[in-house]
Amino acid sequence: MAEHTPSDDAKEHWRNGNKLFEDSNFEEALVEYGKAIESDSEYPDAYFNRALTERITHDYDAARRDLERVIELQPDSADALLLIGDIAEMNKDLLGARFWYEKSLAANPDYTEAKTRLEHIDSILHPSKPASPGKTSEKQIQIEQLKPIKPAEQQKEVIEEGQIKKLAFYKSNVKFDRVIGLERVKRYLYENVVLAIQRPELFQKYGKKMGIGLLLYGPPGVGKSYIVNAIAGEANANVIVARINQIVDMYTGNTEKNLHAVFEQARQNAPCLVLFDEVDALGGKRNSGGTGENSAMRLAVNQFLVEMNGVEANPEGIFVMGTTNQPWDMDPALKRSGRFGDSVYIPPPKYGDRKKLFELYTRNTPRGRLSYGRLSRATAGYSPADIERICDKAKMRPLLHEYTRAQGRKLTMGDMMAVLKDPDQNSGSSLDEWYLMVKKDVISKTETQIVDGKKQVIEKEGKLDAEEKILYKAMIKDIKKNTKRLRVRAKKMQRWWAIHVW
C-alpha cells in the first residue's frame, strides 16, 4: 500500500499532539489528534497516537476503535496489532493477547517486542512448559508480580440465570520469593497454611488443629490477593476466586445456592484455596430486622457459616482465604475460631521495600540510572499499586519518543520525576485519603456540643469493640500514626523535597 501523505494542517496538529503527550498533557493531546483526524480522515499516525493516549488514560474501547481504523488504513501495521494485544492483556484476555501478538510478529518477523510478549504470554498460559535453562526472564518476573498465572486448560465459568454452574480455577506459579518484604508474614503463612496443605498428616500426628480459614487485612493496594497466589504457588494448590458480584443474586435462594456451589467446586479440585476478595461485602454484620436488604444479608451470612462449618468438620484439602480493607465490618460469627479466626495484617511497603518495587516495575524496560532511594522518598506512604501506576505512566514517555522519532531511548529519572510532579498523573498516595476515611470508623473521637449555653466535650467510640481493638492492633496503630497532623506534614515535606530538590 502506498504511503499516505497527510495534509500540512493535519501534520501540524499531529506534531502539537506529540508535544503535549510528551509533556503528559493527555487531554489536550487527544484534542490535537482529533483535529488532525478531522483535517485528514486517512491519517494512520494520528489514529495510532490517539490510541496510545487513550490506552494510557485507560479508555480501552476508544483505543481499540482507533487501532482498528489504523489496520484498515495499514493492514500490516505491526505496532497497531501489538497495541491491540496489549489492551487485551490489560483486560486479562490472555488468549486474545496471544492472537494479536502473533499477528504483529507475522506482519514484522523481526519485531523483538512482539516476539518477547508472545513468549511471555506462552509462559503464562503454559506454566508447566520448561523455561530456558539458567534463569527466569525479567519480563516474566514482572508479569508474575502483577497478575495471577492461569493455564490454558483452565475451565470456563458458567453462570445461568444467576446461578453458578461452574467456576474457573487455576494453578499459580507465583512463589514467596516474588513477594517483596513481609518476611515475618511469609514465614507465618508457610508454617500455618502451606504446610497444612502439603503435610496434613504431620499436623494430625502432633494433634495440631489445622485452620481452614485465614483473613488477610490491610489498606487497599498492598497486595493481599497477590499473596494468596503466592501461597497457592508454594503449596501447589488450585485457586478459586469467589467474586461477590457472581455470588450475590437478586432472586431469593440463588445467593445461598451460589455459595454452596463455590465450596462444591473447591472439594472437586482439592487441594484448593478459595479466595473471597473483599469478604466484608458478603459477610457483613447482620443487624436486627428481617425484611429487605438486611434479610438477604442475614441469609447470605448464615449460608456462609453453614459452608464454613462443613469445611471445618471435613477439610478435604480446602483452605478458605478472605481479604478485606475493613475487617471491623465483618459479621462477628465469621471471625470466630474455625472460620476466619486467624488474621494477618498486610502493611504498606517501607522505604527499602519501595526501592525494590521501583526496581521491579522498571525491570523489563530499557532504563538509565535511576535513584531508587530518591523515588522511595518521593513516594513515602504509597502502596505498591500506586508505585506500579507511576512506573507504568513513566514508561510511556520513552515509548512515544521512540515511536515519534524512530529513535529509542532509556527510561530516565527525568521521566519518573515528570510523572511525580504532574498532579494529573500523580494524584498522590491512595492511602492518605483512605486513612482519613476509616479513622472515624475505628478510633474514638471527641465532639463539642452546646448544652444549655455551655460547651460540653463528648467522646464517641468507633466501631471496634475491645476484642477487635486487640485483634487489629497493628492496623489501628498504622491508622493513628498516619492521621496525626505532624506525621501527615512530615510525609508531604519528605515527598516534596525528594521530588523538587534531591
N, C-alpha and C positions, 0 to 999 in steps of 0.2 A: 504494500500500500504506500502511495506517495506521501511524503512527509507534509503535514499540514502547515501552512504559513499563516499564522494568526494576524489579525489586523493590528495596526500600531496602537490603537486605543485599547484593545483587549490586552496587548502585551504590557502596556503601561500599568493597567490595573493589576495585572498578574505580578509585576515587579513590586508594586506597592503592597500587595498582599503578602509577598515573601518577606519584605522588610518588617511588616507588622507581626508576622508569625515569629520571626527570629527574635523580636522584642517581646514575644509572648502576649501580644495583644490579639487574642484569638477571635474575639467577636468582630473587631474591625477588619481583621484579615478575611473573615468569612464574607463581609460586605464587599470587599475589593474583589475577591474571587468571583462573587456573584455578578458583579458589574462586568468583569472580564467575559463571563459566560453570556451575559446579556448582549454584549457587543459582538461576540463570536460564539455561536452555539456549537461549533465543531472544534473547540479548542481543548484537546485532551489534557494538556498540562494544567489548565485551570480547574477542570473537574477533579483531577488527581490531587492537586494541592488542597482543594476544598475538602476532599475526602480525608486527607491526612489531618486537617484541622478538626473535622467532625469526629474523627476517631479519637483524638486526644481529649476532646470535650465530651466523649462517651455518647455521642449521637450516632450510634452504630447503624441504625436503619437508614439515615440520610447518607452516611458514608458508603453504605452498600449500594444505594441507588446511583450515587455519583461514579462509583467504581464500575458498575455495570455499563454506564454510559461510556466510560473510558474504553472498556473492552469492545463496545460497539464500534468505536472510532479506531481503536488499535487492538485488534483481536490477539496479537502476540505480545501484549504488554506484560512482561514478567512481573514488574513492580505492582501493577494493579491486581494481578492474580495472587501475589504474595500477601497483599494487604487484606484481600477478602479472606484469605486463610487466617491471617492474624485476628480479624474480627470474629471469625468462627471460634478460634481458640480462646479469645477473651470471653465468649459466651459458653465455654466449656463443651463445644461441639467438636470433639477431637477427631472424629471420623470426617466431618465436613472440612476441618482444617487440613487434614492429610490430603483430601481430594484436591484442594486448591493449591497446596504446596507442590503436589505432583504436577499439576498443570503449569505452574510457574516454572518448575525445573524443565518441563518439556519445551516450554517456549524459549528458555535460555539454559541449555545444559551446563553452562559454566557459572551459573548463578549460585555462588557459595552460600548465601544466606538461605535460599530456598532448600538447598541440599542439607544444610545444618538443621533447619527447622524440621524437615521431613524425618531425618534420622532421630531427632529427639521425640517427635510425636510417636514414632515406632517404638522407641524405648519406653514410652508411657503405656501405649496400647498393648505391648508385649513385654511386660516386666521380667518374664522368665527367660527371655531371649538373652544369651550371654553378651555382655558388653565387650568392647575392645579390651584386650588384656592390658593390665597395668594400672588403669585409673578410670575413674568416672569423670566424664567431661564437665567443664564448668557450666555449660548451658544446662545440662541435665540437673546439676545440683540446684540451680535456681528454680527450674520448673518444679522440682520436687518440693522446694520450700514454699512455693506459692499455691500449689494445687494438690488435691488428693490424686493418687495414681490409680487409674481404673483400667483393667484389662479389656480387650476387645470382646471376650466371651461373657462380659457382664450381662446379666439378663435384664430385659426391659421392664420398666414399671408398667403395670396395668391397673388402671382405676376406672371402674364402670359405675355410673350413676352414684358417685360419691362414695363408693366402697372400694377399698384396696383389695385387689385380687393377687397382685404380685408386686414386690418391691425389689429394686435393684440392690445388689450387694457387690462389693469389690474387695480386692486384696490391696494392701498398701505396702509399698517398698520404702517408705519413709522410716528412718530409724532415729533413735535418740541423738546420734551424732549430728543430725541435721537441725536439732533444736538448740538455738543459741542461748547460753546461760542456763539458769534454773537447775543447777546441779543437784541440789537437795531434793527438789521436786522430782526430777528424773529418777533419782535413787529410790525415793519412796514409791513411785509408780512401778518401777521394775520389781521391787520386792513384794509389793502388795497386789499388783494386778497382773503383770506379765508372768510371774512365777505361778500365780494361782491358775492361769490359763494353761501354761506349759506343763506344770508339775502338780496337778491336783492331788495325786496320790501322796506327795510329800506333805502337803497340808493336812491330809487325813491321818497320816501316820503319827503326826505330833499333836493331833487334836486341835489344830488351828482352824478356826472358823473362817471360811472364805467369804469375803464380802462380795456381794453381787451388784452393788450399786455405788457409784462414786460421782460426786458433784465437783466439777471444776468451775470456780467462780472468780471473777475479777473484772476489771474495766473492759470496755469494748475494744476490739482490735489488738489484743495482746497475744493471740494465737491459741486460744483454748481448743478450738476444733482441730487445729493442726496437731496439737499434742495427742489428741485421740488417735489420729492417723499414725503417729509415731509409736504409740502403744501397740496398735494393731500390727504394725510392721515388725516390731520386736517379738511379738507373740505369734506371728504368722497366722493371725485370725482374720476372718471375714469382717467387713464393716457394713452395717445397715444404717443409713441416715434417715431417721424418722422425722420427716418435716411436718411441722404443725399445720401448715396450710393443706396438707394432704390428709391429715388425720381428722381434723375438726370439720364436721359437715352440718349443714343447717337442718337436716332431717333427723328426727328422733331415732336414736338407736345406732345410727351409722358411725358416730364417733367411737362408741364403745366397741363396735364390730371392727373398726379400723385398728384400734389399739390391740385387740386380740390378734388380728392378722399380722401385725408387726412382730409380736412375740412368737407366733407360729412360724413365721419366716425365719426368725433367728434360730429356733430349735432345729429347723430343717437344714440349716447351714452352719451349725456349730463346728468348731469354736467360733463365736461371733460376738463382736461388740455392737451394741445398739446405741446409737448416739441420738439423744434428744437435745437438739440445739435450741437455746433459749427456752429451757424446760419450764420456766415460770409462766410462760404464755399458756401452757397446757395444764400445769399443776399448780395453778394459783390458789390462794386461800379461799376456802368455802365459807361464805357468810351465812347468816341465818336467812330464812325465807325459802320458798320452794317454787317460785314461778319465774318465767322468763329466762334471761341470760344466766342468772345465778343458779337456777335449777339445772341448766345444761352443764355448767361448770362443775356442780356437785356430782352429776352423773359421770362426767369425764374423769374427775379425780378418783371417784370410787372405783371405776373400772381400772384405772392405773394402779391403784392399791391392790386390787384383786390379781392383776397380772404380776406385779412385783412379788406378792405373797407366793404365787405359783412358782416363780423362779427361785425364791428363797428356799422353798421346800424341795425343789428338784432343779438345781442349777443347770445341769446338762450342758456345760460349756458356754453359758451365756453370761455376759457381763454388761450391765446397763450403765451408760455414761450420760450425765447431763451437764450442760453448760448454761451459765446464766450470768448476767451483769448485776442482777438484783435478787440475791438469794433470800432476802427477807420477805419477798412477795410469794414465796412458795408455801404451799399448804404444809403445816407442821407435821401432819401424818406421813408425808413423803420423806421427811428428813430424819425419821427415827432409824435406829439400827435395823439392818436388813433391807433397807430401801436405799435412800441416799444419805445414809448415816455418816459416811466418811466424806469429807470435803477437803479440797486442796485449793489454796489461793494462788492465782497466777498474776504476779505484779507486772507493772510496766518495766521496760528494759532500763538498766542502769547505764552509766556513762560508758563502761567498757563494752557492754552488750550492744549499745547503739553504734559504736565504732564497727563492730563485727557485722551488724546489719547493713550498714552502708557499704561495707566491703562486699558482702554477699550480693546485694541488689544491684551492684555495678560490675559484678564479676564477669558477666558474659558480654561486656561492652568494651570496645577499644577505648582505653582510658589513659589519660596522662597522670601526673602526680596529684593525688587527692589527699587533702589533710583530713583524715578521718576523725582526728581529735577535735578539730575545729567544727566539723559537721556535727559531731556528737554534742558539743557545747551549744551549737545553734539550735539543736532540737531537744533541749532539756525538757523532760516531761512528755515527749512524744511517744506514741505507740508504734509498734512495728508496722502496722497498716499505714500510719502517717508517713513513716520513713520510706516505705515502698512507693507510696504515691509521689513523693518528692523525686525519688530516683527515676521513676517512670517518666515524669514530665521533663526532667533534665535531659534524658536520653534523646528526646525528640529534637533537641537543638542541633547536635551534630548530625543526626539522621537527615533532617531537612537541609542542612548545609551541604551534605554530600549529594542530595538529590538535585538541589537547585544549581549547584556549582560544579557538579561532576568531579568533586574532589573531596576525598574523605578526610576527616579529622577526628581527633580523640576527644572523649568527654573530659572536660576540664573543671577546675574549681569555679571558674567564671560561670559555667553553665549551672552548677549547683547553686551558687550564690544568687544568680539571676532569678532562679525559681524561688529561693527562700526570701528574697527581697520583694517579690511580686505578690501583693495581697490577693490578686485574683487567682493565683496558682497555689499559694501557700496561705491557707486560712488559719494557720496556727495549729496547735495541738487539739485534737478532738477530745482529749481527756480533760482539758481545762474546764470546758463548759459542762462536761459530764459530772465532774467532781462537785461543782456548784449546784447542779441539778439534784444530785442524790443526797447532798448534805442535809437538806431539810427532812429527808425521809428517815435518816438513821441517827442523827445527832440531836440531842436536846437543844432547844433554842429559847431565848428569852424575848418576851414581847412586853411593850409598855402600854398600859391601858389607863384611861382616866375614869376613876370611880368616885362619885360624889365630889368632883373637883380636885381630887388628889391622884397623883401618879402612883400606879402600882405595877411592879415588875412581876410578870407571871412566867414561870418556866414550863415549857411544853416539851414532853418527851417525844422522841422519834418513834419509828415503827418497831424497833427492836426491843424484845424483852430481855431479861437478864441473861438467859441461857444463850440467846443469839449474840449478845454482845461479847460473850466469851468465845463462841464458836467462830465468829467472823472478826476476831480481834485484829488480825493483820490488815484486813481491808479497811476497817474503821480507822485504824491508825494512819493509813495512807490517805484516807479522805480528809481527816482532820489536818494532817500535815499540809496537804495540797490546797487547802482552802484558807489557810492562815494568810492574812494580808502580807506579812513580811515575806513569807515563802513565795507567794504569787509575784510580788515585786522583784524578788531576787531572781526568779526564773526568767521573767521578762527582761531584766537587765542583762543576765547572762546570755540570753539569745541575741539581744540587740548588739551587745559587744562583739560576740562571735561573728555575726553577720556583717556588721559595718566596720569593725576595727581589726580584730585578729582572732 
